[in-house]
Amino acid sequence: METIIYLILVYILVFKLVPFVIYPNYLLGSKVENYPAMRRLSKRLTERTRLETFENVYRYVKKNYSGGSEGLNPRNWLELLNIGDFSTESMLRRKGFVWCHNQNRIMRSLLINTGKFKEEDIKVKYSFWQTKLLGKTRPSSYLWKWIATHQWLEIKLNGKMVFVDPFYRICDIRNS
């Protein structure tokens, strides 16, 4: 019985409390990244309207970064140990798996750097238990939902609210 209690405590510490306290976009918040490569990419993704710009940025993040059930791959857990350098600059140069908080940081920074969005237009939301996201139950193949904390973005766009989670490939536009 002591072993089970110990494992539960370790689980809560490692997968719930530590990410919430250490990683950007949770307790610590996150600054908008503004380095040359980010500005160039933002300029390339900027369109005439806010909606077109949002669609370009979301498409870019979906195309270049994976998430979802790939979080179950132990190889991807090593990225969680990368504590100290929270810049997205190295992530912007590579494609592949990126955790939800970093996909959101990239997407938020790209949108704000386009000049079409302000910081107050984009809110970071998070959940400790991922049974539902945006009012939708995700497929049971996402076993990861029971293991770790998760976050997504809520974006004000043309009088509507966009609930976007590039990690799980969810984009839901609703009337405000």
MOLIN-V552675 format. One record per run of one state. SS is the DSSP state (~ for helix, > for strand, _ for the rest). FROM is the first residue (numbers start at 1). LEN is the number of residues. Records with the same first field share a line. If there is no record, write none. Layout:
SS = FROM-LEN, FROM-LEN
//
This chain:
_ = 1-1, 23-13, 46-4, 67-1, 73-1, 82-7, 93-3, 98-2, 114-5, 128-4, 134-2, 138-5, 147-3, 158-2, 166-4, 176-1
~ = 2-21, 36-10, 50-15, 68-5, 74-8, 89-4, 100-14, 119-3, 143-4
> = 65-2, 96-2, 122-6, 132-2, 136-2, 150-8, 160-6, 170-6
//
